[in-house]
Amino acid sequence: MTALALYKKETRTTNNNNNSNNNIIQFPTHGRKRVGQSTTMDCLHNRDEIIALYNEFKVKYDNARTVAKQRTALRNLTMFVCSITIGLRGGDFCSLRWSDLFNDDWTFKVNADFVPEKTIRYNEHGEIVKAKHVRLSWNTDMEHALIDWLNWKMKNDSVDINDHIFTSQKGDGLTMKAWYKIVEKTRKDAGIQQKIGTHGLRKTMANQYIKNAEDKKEAIMEVCSMFNHSDLRVTERYACIEAENISDNKERMAFLY
């Protein structure tokens, strides 16, 4: 007997006995959590998606007609290029200063040392007792983007080697929350369906690093080391490689149509 039938039977019986309050079954309505949308960030899976988002950022810069709008648009374009290259977490990326990447004479550092916020440990007095140093690396795309941004800043603003590279309109370092909103709005404008956010840009670096490597197994191990993952499978999942492989293999199973 189904629950609905049981409910009707009990209701009918209680109506005949004029005692409806005693026998009506009360179905539970509490304890059920509403399932929301996933908060997991995806990555840009191929160069077409990367170029689509890059072009959207660039169009906004090309169409900027005031210095203020140019500043914002070129900053955003530079941030996009750098974020999919350097592979830092959103908060660490937004906190970058010129001195992290450049020498005092404005040449790029050969060995750029950086301490991610997540690796810092403090004692009860707020003093740093432990921190892990990582070596930053990048490519010529990032160098070109940064030089264009630096030249623009030197022409239109004052620049100090200890300043944040990416600043808000107030001159403070741009927050990760603000950068997240910029990325999400722009990827929607570019027609990118999957949610990217700031974390998805880091995943994109991992994804493209592995795919463009001559030895992909070696590349997975290198990304695992860079991101301090506990296992290579974690890295494959993080870099969206596992999901892509599952999707591709499912498609290979198709033969009925």
C-alpha positions as CSV (number, residue, x, y, z in Angstrom):
1,M,0.0,0.0,0.0
2,T,1.4,3.4,-0.9
3,A,1.8,6.2,1.5
4,L,-0.9,8.3,-0.3
5,A,-3.3,5.4,-0.2
6,L,-2.6,4.9,3.5
7,Y,-3.2,8.6,4.1
8,K,-6.6,8.4,2.4
9,K,-7.6,5.3,4.3
10,E,-6.7,6.8,7.6
11,T,-8.5,10.1,6.8
12,R,-11.7,8.2,5.7
13,T,-11.7,6.2,8.9
14,T,-11.2,9.2,11.1
15,N,-14.0,11.1,9.4
16,N,-16.4,8.3,10.1
17,N,-15.3,8.3,13.8
18,N,-15.4,12.1,14.0
19,N,-11.8,11.9,15.4
20,S,-9.7,13.2,12.6
21,N,-6.9,14.6,14.8
22,N,-5.8,11.2,16.2
23,N,-5.1,9.1,13.1
24,I,-4.0,11.4,10.3
25,I,-0.5,10.6,9.4
26,Q,1.8,13.6,9.5
27,F,4.5,13.4,6.9
28,P,7.9,15.0,8.0
29,T,8.6,18.4,6.5
30,H,11.7,19.3,8.5
31,G,15.3,18.1,8.3
32,R,15.4,18.3,4.5
33,K,18.1,20.6,3.1
34,R,17.5,22.5,-0.1
35,V,20.1,21.5,-2.7
36,G,21.7,24.6,-4.2
37,Q,23.9,25.1,-7.2
38,S,27.5,23.7,-7.1
39,T,30.1,26.2,-6.0
40,T,32.9,24.2,-7.7
41,M,34.9,26.3,-10.1
42,D,35.6,24.8,-13.5
43,C,38.5,25.8,-15.8
44,L,39.0,27.1,-19.3
45,H,39.4,23.8,-21.2
46,N,41.0,24.8,-24.4
47,R,42.7,27.7,-26.2
48,D,39.4,28.7,-27.9
49,E,37.9,29.4,-24.5
50,I,41.0,31.2,-23.3
51,I,41.1,33.4,-26.5
52,A,37.3,34.1,-26.2
53,L,37.8,35.5,-22.7
54,Y,41.0,37.3,-23.6
55,N,39.2,39.0,-26.5
56,E,36.4,40.1,-24.2
57,F,38.8,41.7,-21.8
58,K,40.7,43.3,-24.7
59,V,37.6,44.7,-26.4
60,K,36.7,46.5,-23.1
61,Y,40.2,48.1,-23.2
62,D,40.0,49.0,-26.8
63,N,36.6,50.7,-26.3
64,A,37.7,52.6,-23.2
65,R,37.6,56.4,-23.9
66,T,38.8,57.9,-20.6
67,V,42.0,57.4,-18.6
68,A,40.0,55.9,-15.7
69,K,38.3,53.4,-17.9
70,Q,41.5,52.5,-19.6
71,R,43.2,52.0,-16.3
72,T,40.5,49.5,-15.2
73,A,40.3,47.7,-18.5
74,L,44.0,47.3,-19.0
75,R,44.4,46.2,-15.4
76,N,41.8,43.5,-15.9
77,L,43.3,42.3,-19.1
78,T,46.7,42.1,-17.5
79,M,45.3,40.2,-14.5
80,F,43.7,37.6,-16.8
81,V,46.9,36.9,-18.7
82,C,49.0,36.8,-15.5
83,S,46.6,34.6,-13.5
84,I,46.4,31.8,-16.1
85,T,50.2,31.8,-16.3
86,I,51.5,32.2,-12.7
87,G,48.9,29.9,-11.1
88,L,48.6,31.5,-7.7
89,R,45.6,31.3,-5.5
90,G,43.3,34.3,-5.9
91,G,44.2,36.1,-2.6
92,D,48.0,35.6,-3.2
93,F,47.6,36.8,-6.8
94,C,45.8,40.0,-5.8
95,S,48.4,40.7,-3.2
96,L,51.3,40.7,-5.6
97,R,53.6,43.7,-5.6
98,W,56.0,44.9,-8.3
99,S,58.9,43.9,-6.0
100,D,57.8,40.3,-6.0
101,L,58.6,40.0,-9.7
102,F,60.9,42.9,-10.6
103,N,64.3,44.0,-9.4
104,D,64.9,47.6,-8.4
105,D,66.0,48.5,-11.9
106,W,62.7,47.2,-13.3
107,T,64.1,44.1,-14.8
108,F,62.4,40.8,-14.2
109,K,63.8,38.7,-11.4
110,V,65.4,35.4,-12.3
111,N,64.4,33.7,-9.1
112,A,61.2,35.2,-7.7
113,D,60.6,34.0,-4.2
114,F,57.1,34.2,-2.8
115,V,55.3,33.1,0.4
116,P,51.7,32.0,-0.1
117,E,49.4,33.1,2.7
118,K,48.0,29.6,3.2
119,T,51.5,28.4,4.2
120,I,52.1,30.9,6.9
121,R,51.7,29.8,10.5
122,Y,51.4,32.3,13.4
123,N,51.9,31.9,17.1
124,E,49.6,33.2,19.8
125,H,51.2,36.6,19.6
126,G,50.6,36.9,15.9
127,E,54.2,36.4,15.0
128,I,55.2,34.2,12.0
129,V,56.7,31.0,13.1
130,K,56.6,29.0,9.9
131,A,56.3,29.8,6.2
132,K,56.9,28.0,3.0
133,H,58.7,29.8,0.2
134,V,57.8,29.0,-3.4
135,R,59.5,29.9,-6.6
136,L,57.3,31.8,-9.1
137,S,57.6,31.1,-12.8
138,W,55.9,32.6,-15.9
139,N,56.2,32.9,-19.6
140,T,56.6,35.6,-22.3
141,D,52.9,36.2,-22.5
142,M,52.9,37.3,-18.9
143,E,56.0,39.4,-19.4
144,H,54.5,41.3,-22.4
145,A,51.3,41.9,-20.5
146,L,53.1,43.2,-17.4
147,I,55.4,45.5,-19.4
148,D,52.4,47.0,-21.2
149,W,50.7,47.6,-17.9
150,L,53.9,49.0,-16.3
151,N,54.5,51.4,-19.2
152,W,50.9,52.6,-19.0
153,K,51.2,53.1,-15.3
154,M,54.5,55.0,-15.6
155,K,52.9,57.3,-18.3
156,N,49.6,58.0,-16.5
157,D,50.3,57.2,-12.8
158,S,53.1,57.2,-10.3
159,V,54.6,53.8,-9.7
160,D,56.7,52.5,-6.8
161,I,58.5,49.1,-6.8
162,N,56.7,48.3,-3.5
163,D,53.2,49.1,-4.8
164,H,50.6,46.5,-5.5
165,I,50.6,45.5,-9.1
166,F,46.8,45.5,-9.4
167,T,45.1,48.3,-7.5
168,S,41.5,49.4,-7.1
169,Q,40.2,52.9,-8.0
170,K,41.1,54.0,-4.5
171,G,44.7,52.9,-5.0
172,D,44.6,49.9,-2.6
173,G,45.3,46.4,-3.7
174,L,42.3,44.9,-5.6
175,T,40.5,42.4,-3.4
176,M,40.0,38.8,-4.5
177,K,36.2,39.3,-4.1
178,A,36.3,42.2,-6.6
179,W,38.5,40.2,-9.0
180,Y,36.1,37.2,-8.8
181,K,33.1,39.4,-9.8
182,I,35.1,40.9,-12.7
183,V,36.0,37.4,-14.0
184,E,32.5,36.0,-13.7
185,K,30.9,39.0,-15.4
186,T,33.4,38.9,-18.3
187,R,33.2,35.2,-18.9
188,K,29.4,35.5,-19.1
189,D,29.9,38.3,-21.6
190,A,32.3,36.1,-23.6
191,G,29.7,33.3,-23.7
192,I,31.7,30.9,-21.4
193,Q,29.1,28.7,-19.8
194,Q,31.0,27.1,-16.9
195,K,31.7,29.0,-13.7
196,I,35.3,30.0,-13.6
197,G,35.9,32.6,-10.8
198,T,39.4,33.3,-9.6
199,H,40.1,29.6,-8.7
200,G,39.2,28.4,-12.1
201,L,42.0,30.6,-13.6
202,R,44.5,28.7,-11.4
203,K,43.0,25.4,-12.6
204,T,43.4,26.7,-16.2
205,M,47.1,27.1,-15.7
206,A,47.4,23.5,-14.4
207,N,45.2,22.2,-17.2
208,Q,47.1,24.0,-20.0
209,Y,50.5,23.2,-18.4
210,I,49.8,19.5,-18.5
211,K,48.2,19.5,-22.0
212,N,51.0,21.4,-23.6
213,A,53.8,19.4,-22.1
214,E,55.8,16.9,-24.2
215,D,55.7,14.5,-21.3
216,K,52.3,14.7,-19.7
217,K,53.0,12.3,-16.9
218,E,56.0,14.3,-15.9
219,A,53.9,17.5,-16.1
220,I,51.3,16.1,-13.8
221,M,54.0,15.4,-11.2
222,E,55.4,18.9,-11.7
223,V,51.9,20.5,-11.1
224,C,51.5,18.2,-8.1
225,S,54.7,19.6,-6.7
226,M,53.9,23.2,-7.5
227,F,50.5,23.0,-5.8
228,N,51.7,20.8,-3.0
229,H,49.1,18.1,-3.7
230,S,49.2,14.9,-1.7
231,D,48.6,12.6,-4.7
232,L,48.8,12.7,-8.5
233,R,45.1,11.8,-8.7
234,V,44.3,14.9,-6.7
235,T,46.2,16.9,-9.3
236,E,44.4,15.3,-12.3
237,R,41.1,16.1,-10.7
238,Y,42.1,19.6,-9.8
239,A,43.3,20.4,-13.3
240,C,40.0,19.2,-14.8
241,I,41.9,16.4,-16.6
242,E,40.0,13.6,-14.9
243,A,36.6,15.1,-15.8
244,E,37.7,15.6,-19.4
245,N,39.0,12.0,-19.6
246,I,35.7,10.7,-18.2
247,S,33.7,12.7,-20.7
248,D,35.9,11.6,-23.7
249,N,35.7,7.9,-22.6
250,K,31.9,8.1,-22.2
251,E,31.7,9.4,-25.8
252,R,33.8,6.6,-27.0
253,M,31.3,4.2,-25.6
254,A,28.6,5.6,-27.8
255,F,27.6,3.4,-30.8
256,L,23.8,3.0,-31.0
257,Y,23.1,6.2,-33.0
